[in-house]
Amino acid sequence: MPEVYGPKLKFRPDGTFKIVQFTDTHYIKGHRGSPRMLKLLPFILDREKPDLAVLTGDIVFAEPAAEALKDVLGIFEEKGIPFAYIFGNHDHEYDALQEELYDTALSFKQNVMSPVRSAGKMDYAVSIHSHDGKDLAALLYCLQYYGGTPQDVKLQDKYLYFEGNPYRRWRGYACMTHEQVKWYSATASGVSRTLGHNVPALAFFHVPLSEYRYAADDSHTPFKGTRREAICASEANGGMFTAMREHGDVMATFAGHDHDNDFAVLYHDILLAYGRMSGADTVYNHLPIGARIVNLKEGKREFDSWILDYEGTVSDKWTYPTSFVDGPSNPDWR
């Protein structure tokens, strides 16, 4: 069973648990484009009052990376909101290794991340308990990005996280590693073996799985939200989606990475979703910056989700799974 780290998370008395996903803040300390993002985060936290915030990568975008990360995570510390931090493909490109950034996040009291980490092994599961605190009621898999991108080539010798990593040799973005798939499978199997059943689970990561592309290109998949750019998944497929499909606990996955995509699409009973880009004016973006809200329901394989943007506008509100019923009666059936 996954251990509990940091504040103990549990469903509210009304049977809900609210998560805010922030992604791709691309924060540059002192940059003229950063203040809007620094206002967005507390605005959404104050309005939604979530039980947990999940940051799905590309949080910092320049040196000094660790100090910049402290600026961002300090917002959650000040608000008393527990958080989980996940690497994107850019966080590590500057003057701090992934291990250093992870340790920086661990230095904040509100983190719910595993303190047990080694090079190339910083994935962790976040436990959410029943409203009375007695039982494990939901699970969040937080999966890191360990690969490089074409622009990382000159840095690969410095930032080789574990010896002999074959995934960094793929052209483009890295897929989930074999070790990550094994870790997920062992964790999911351990929970179901101990409890005698699966618990509803979500998975968070930065770069979308290859299946995001397959699903979005399939005209027979229920689809909601916005697709305004190519899906920048890896050209390799590490098998994580297949593992999740076989174990049957993951209801949905949430990625970042693509700044102009915020859609959700149902594919072989797993919802593949993006967050809304949360950064501003340091990189490209054509959608209003904001965040994705996910509201879990205790004891059910069901949740509500919506986008809240910088202006306070709510959009793309839907419920999993009922909003994604495949068939001609669904207006989003394609």
SULUR-V441228 format. One record per pair of residues at least 24 apart in sequence whose ideal C-beta (glycine too) atoms are under 10 Angstrom apart, sorted by sequence separation. I is the first residue (numbers start at 1). J is the second residue. If there is no record, write none. Layout:
BEGIN
i = (I:I)
j = (J:J)
END
This chain:
BEGIN
i = (20:52:98:120:122:148:149:207:208:209:210:231:233:244:245:259:260:290:292:293:295:296:20:65:83:121:147:148:149:180:207:208:209:210:232:233:244:245:259:260:262:288:290:50:53:59:65:68:82:84:85:120:147:148:207:208:210:211:215:231:232:241:242:244:259:260:261:294:20:34:59:61:65:69:82:83:84:85:86:117:119:147:207:210:214:231:232:241:259:260:288:20:33:34:53:54:55:56:57:58:59:60:62:65:66:67:68:82:83:84:85:112:114:145:146:147:209:210:230:259:262:264:287:19:20:21:50:52:53:54:55:56:57:58:59:61:65:66:67:80:81:82:83:84:113:145:146:147:176:209:210:211:212:229:232:241:18:20:25:31:45:49:51:52:53:54:55:56:57:58:60:61:63:64:65:66:77:80:82:83:112:145:146:147:209:210:211:228:229:230:231:259:262:275:276:280:18:19:20:21:22:23:24:27:29:31:41:45:50:51:52:53:54:55:56:57:58:59:60:62:63:64:65:66:69:73:77:79:82:145:146:176:209:210:211:227:228:229:230:241:276:278:18:19:20:21:22:23:24:25:26:27:28:29:30:49:50:52:53:54:55:56:57:58:59:60:61:62:63:64:65:69:73:76:77:78:144:175:209:228:229:231:271:273:275:276:278:17:18:19:20:21:22:23:24:25:26:27:28:29:38:42:45:46:48:50:55:57:58:60:61:62:63:68:69:72:76:77:143:144:146:173:174:176:209:211:227:228:274:276:17:18:19:20:21:22:23:24:25:26:27:28:29:30:34:38:41:42:45:57:60:66:70:73:74:76:77:143:146:173:175:176:211:226:227:228:271:276:16:17:18:19:20:21:22:23:24:25:26:27:28:29:37:40:41:45:58:65:66:69:70:73:76:87:172:173:175:205:209:226:227:228:23:25:26:29:42:45:55:60:65:68:69:74:86:144:225:226:227:256:22:24:31:34:38:42:66:67:70:73:85:86:143:203:225:226:27:29:30:34:41:66:69:70:73:86:143:203:224:225:227:254:12:29:42:65:66:69:122:141:224:225:276:11:28:29:41:84:120:121:143:223:224:225:254:276:10:27:29:30:60:66:84:119:120:121:143:203:212:223:224:231:264:9:27:29:59:84:102:119:120:141:211:222:223:224:252:9:25:29:118:119:120:141:201:212:222:223:231:7:27:60:82:118:119:209:221:222:223:7:27:120:208:212:216:221:222:251:262:273:59:98:119:141:201:203:208:209:212:221:25:98:141:201:202:203:208:216:218:221:224:227:262:271:273:98:139:201:202:203:204:205:206:207:208:215:217:225:226:139:198:200:201:202:203:204:205:206:207:208:212:215:216:218:222:223:224:225:251:252:271:22:55:198:199:200:201:202:203:204:205:206:207:208:215:226:251:271:198:200:201:202:203:204:205:206:207:212:214:215:216:221:225:251:252:254:139:197:198:200:201:202:203:204:205:215:249:251:264:269:271:22:91:92:123:208:212:214:215:248:252:262:263:271:22:91:92:123:185:211:214:262:264:266:87:90:93:136:185:188:192:212:215:229:266:269:20:84:86:87:88:89:92:93:121:123:184:188:191:192:211:215:216:264:53:85:86:87:88:89:120:123:181:192:211:215:229:266:267:52:54:84:86:87:89:93:121:125:136:149:175:176:180:181:185:188:189:191:209:214:228:266:53:85:86:87:89:90:93:120:121:124:125:136:139:173:175:179:180:181:184:185:188:211:213:228:264:265:266:52:89:92:120:123:135:139:141:142:143:145:147:172:173:174:175:176:178:180:181:184:187:188:189:212:226:264:266:20:22:90:94:97:98:123:138:139:140:141:142:143:144:145:172:173:174:175:176:177:178:181:182:185:188:209:211:212:226:26:89:90:93:97:99:121:125:137:138:139:140:141:142:143:144:145:172:173:174:175:176:177:178:181:185:187:188:212:20:21:23:25:89:92:98:124:125:136:137:138:139:140:141:142:143:171:172:173:175:176:177:180:181:184:209:24:26:97:123:127:135:138:139:140:141:143:170:171:172:174:175:176:208:19:21:23:26:125:170:171:175:176:184:208:24:92:93:125:143:170:184:208:266:92:167:169:176:203:225:265:170:252:264:92:167:202:206:251:252:265:166:251:128:167:202:204:54:127:128:252:7:9:128:7:8:52:128:7:6:7:52:125:126:5:6:51:6:125:126:5:225:224:226:123:225:149:89:173:89:54:56:55:56:57:58:147:52:54:57:56:147:226:204:225:226:147:225:202:224:224:225:202:224:200:222:143:200:200:141:200:222:224:6:199:200:201:224:5:200:202:222:223:6:7:199:200:222:6:7:9:141:198:200:221:222:6:7:8:222:6:7:221:222:5:6:220:5:6:19:220:225:4:5:6:141:222:224:5:6:19:141:222:223:5:139:140:143:222:223:3:5:17:138:139:145:221:222:223:2:3:17:141:143:145:221:222:3:138:220:221:17:140:219:220:15:16:91:219:15:90:218:9:10:11:14:88:89:9:10:11:13:86:87:88:89:202:5:8:9:10:11:12:13:19:86:87:88:5:6:8:9:10:11:17:84:86:3:5:8:10:11:17:19:2:3:4:5:10:11:15:2:4:10:17:1:2:3:4:9:10:2:4:8:10:1:11:10:11:9:10:9:9:4:2:1:2:1:2:2:89:57:59:54:56:57:58:55:56:57:58:54:56:57:55:56:140:140:138:137:138:137:138:137:138:137:138:135:137:138:135:138:88:89:90:131:88:89:128:130:131:88:129:130:86:128:21:23:24:19:21:23:2:19:1:2:1:2:1:1:1:90:1:59:56:57:58:56:57:58:54:56:57:55:56:58:72:56:57:61:56:58:59:55:58:59:62:54:58:61:56:61:55:58:23:25:23:24:21:23:24:26:21:22:23:24:44:19:21:23:24:23:56:41:54:40:53:54:23:40:37:40:54:37:39:50:37:38:52:36:37:48:50:36:37:50:51:52:34:35:36:37:48:50:51:33:34:35:36:44:45:47:33:34:43:44:48:33:34:40:43:32:33:40:44:24:31:32:33:40:41:23:24:26:27:28:31:40:21:23:24:25:26:27:37:21:22:23:24:25:26:27:28:36:21:22:23:24:25:26:28:20:21:22:23:24:25:26:27:28:22:23:26:21:22:25:26:20:25:26:48:24:26:48:24:47:25:44:24:43:44:47:43:44:22:43:22:23:40:43:44:22:23:40:43:20:21:22:40:20:21:39:19:20:21:19:20:21:37:19:20:36:18:19:18:19:17:18:19:17:18:16:17:16:17:15:16:17:15:16:14:15:12:14:15:19:21:11:13:15:18:11:12:17:18:19:21:11:16:10:11:16:20)
j = (44:76:122:144:146:172:173:231:232:233:234:255:257:268:269:283:284:314:316:317:319:320:45:90:108:146:172:173:174:205:232:233:234:235:257:258:269:270:284:285:287:313:315:76:79:85:91:94:108:110:111:146:173:174:233:234:236:237:241:257:258:267:268:270:285:286:287:320:47:61:86:88:92:96:109:110:111:112:113:144:146:174:234:237:241:258:259:268:286:287:315:48:61:62:81:82:83:84:85:86:87:88:90:93:94:95:96:110:111:112:113:140:142:173:174:175:237:238:258:287:290:292:315:48:49:50:79:81:82:83:84:85:86:87:88:90:94:95:96:109:110:111:112:113:142:174:175:176:205:238:239:240:241:258:261:270:48:50:55:61:75:79:81:82:83:84:85:86:87:88:90:91:93:94:95:96:107:110:112:113:142:175:176:177:239:240:241:258:259:260:261:289:292:305:306:310:49:50:51:52:53:54:55:58:60:62:72:76:81:82:83:84:85:86:87:88:89:90:91:93:94:95:96:97:100:104:108:110:113:176:177:207:240:241:242:258:259:260:261:272:307:309:50:51:52:53:54:55:56:57:58:59:60:61:62:81:82:84:85:86:87:88:89:90:91:92:93:94:95:96:97:101:105:108:109:110:176:207:241:260:261:263:303:305:307:308:310:50:51:52:53:54:55:56:57:58:59:60:61:62:71:75:78:79:81:83:88:90:91:93:94:95:96:101:102:105:109:110:176:177:179:206:207:209:242:244:260:261:307:309:51:52:53:54:55:56:57:58:59:60:61:62:63:64:68:72:75:76:79:91:94:100:104:107:108:110:111:177:180:207:209:210:245:260:261:262:305:310:51:52:53:54:55:56:57:58:59:60:61:62:63:64:72:75:76:80:93:100:101:104:105:108:111:122:207:208:210:240:244:261:262:263:59:61:62:65:78:81:91:96:101:104:105:110:122:180:261:262:263:292:59:61:68:71:75:79:103:104:107:110:122:123:180:240:262:263:65:67:68:72:79:104:107:108:111:124:181:241:262:263:265:292:51:68:81:104:105:108:161:180:263:264:315:51:68:69:81:124:160:161:183:263:264:265:294:316:51:68:70:71:101:107:125:160:161:162:184:244:253:264:265:272:305:51:69:71:101:126:144:161:162:183:253:264:265:266:294:52:68:72:161:162:163:184:244:255:265:266:274:51:71:104:126:162:163:253:265:266:267:52:72:165:253:257:261:266:267:296:307:318:105:144:165:187:247:249:254:255:258:267:72:145:188:248:249:250:255:263:265:268:271:274:309:318:320:146:187:249:250:251:252:253:254:255:256:263:265:273:274:188:247:249:250:251:252:253:254:255:256:257:261:264:265:267:271:272:273:274:300:301:320:72:105:248:249:250:251:252:253:254:255:256:257:258:265:276:301:321:249:251:252:253:254:255:256:257:258:263:265:266:267:272:276:302:303:305:191:249:250:252:253:254:255:256:257:267:301:303:316:321:323:75:144:145:176:261:265:267:268:301:305:315:316:324:76:145:146:177:239:265:268:316:318:320:142:145:148:191:240:243:247:267:270:284:321:324:76:140:142:143:144:145:148:149:177:179:240:244:247:248:267:271:272:320:110:142:143:144:145:146:177:180:238:249:268:272:286:323:324:110:112:142:144:145:147:151:179:183:194:207:233:234:238:239:243:246:247:249:267:272:286:324:112:144:145:146:148:149:152:179:180:183:184:195:198:232:234:238:239:240:243:244:247:270:272:287:323:324:325:112:149:152:180:183:195:199:201:202:203:205:207:232:233:234:235:236:238:240:241:244:247:248:249:272:286:324:326:81:83:151:155:158:159:184:199:200:201:202:203:204:205:206:233:234:235:236:237:238:239:242:243:246:249:270:272:273:287:88:151:152:155:159:161:183:187:199:200:201:202:203:204:205:206:207:234:235:236:237:238:239:240:243:247:249:250:274:83:84:86:88:152:155:161:187:188:199:200:201:202:203:204:205:206:234:235:236:238:239:240:243:244:247:272:88:90:161:187:191:199:202:203:204:205:207:234:235:236:238:239:240:272:84:86:88:91:190:235:236:240:241:249:273:90:158:159:191:209:236:250:274:332:159:234:236:243:270:292:332:238:320:332:161:236:271:275:320:321:334:236:321:199:238:273:275:126:199:200:324:80:82:201:81:82:126:202:82:82:83:128:201:202:82:83:128:84:203:204:84:305:305:307:205:307:232:173:257:174:140:142:142:143:144:145:234:140:142:145:145:236:315:294:315:316:238:316:294:316:317:318:296:318:296:318:240:297:298:240:299:321:323:106:299:300:301:324:106:301:303:323:324:108:109:301:302:324:109:110:112:244:301:303:324:325:110:111:112:326:111:112:326:327:111:112:326:112:113:126:327:332:112:113:114:249:330:332:114:115:128:250:331:332:115:249:250:253:332:333:114:116:128:249:250:256:332:333:334:114:115:129:253:255:257:333:334:116:251:333:334:131:254:333:334:130:131:206:334:131:206:334:126:127:128:131:205:206:127:128:129:131:204:205:206:207:320:124:127:128:129:130:131:132:138:205:206:207:125:126:128:129:130:131:137:204:206:124:126:129:131:132:138:140:124:125:126:127:132:133:137:125:127:133:140:125:126:127:128:133:134:127:129:133:135:127:137:137:138:137:138:138:140:136:136:136:139:139:140:141:232:204:206:202:204:205:206:204:205:206:207:204:206:207:206:207:294:296:296:296:297:297:298:298:299:299:300:298:300:301:299:303:255:256:257:298:256:257:296:298:299:257:298:299:256:298:202:204:206:202:204:206:187:204:187:190:190:191:191:193:194:283:195:256:254:255:256:255:256:257:254:256:257:256:257:259:278:274:275:279:275:277:278:275:278:279:282:275:279:282:278:283:278:283:254:256:255:256:254:256:257:259:255:256:257:258:278:254:256:258:259:259:292:278:291:278:291:292:262:279:277:280:294:278:280:291:279:280:294:279:280:291:293:280:281:294:295:296:279:280:281:282:293:295:296:279:280:281:282:290:291:293:280:281:290:291:295:281:282:288:291:281:282:289:293:274:281:282:283:290:291:274:275:277:278:279:282:291:273:275:276:277:278:279:289:274:275:276:277:278:279:280:281:289:275:276:277:278:279:280:282:275:276:277:278:279:280:281:282:283:278:279:282:278:279:282:283:278:283:284:306:283:285:308:285:308:289:308:289:308:309:312:309:310:289:310:290:291:308:311:312:291:292:309:312:290:291:292:310:291:292:310:291:292:293:292:293:294:310:293:294:310:293:294:294:295:294:295:296:295:296:295:296:296:297:296:297:298:297:298:297:298:296:298:299:303:305:296:298:300:303:297:298:303:304:305:307:298:303:298:299:304:308)
END
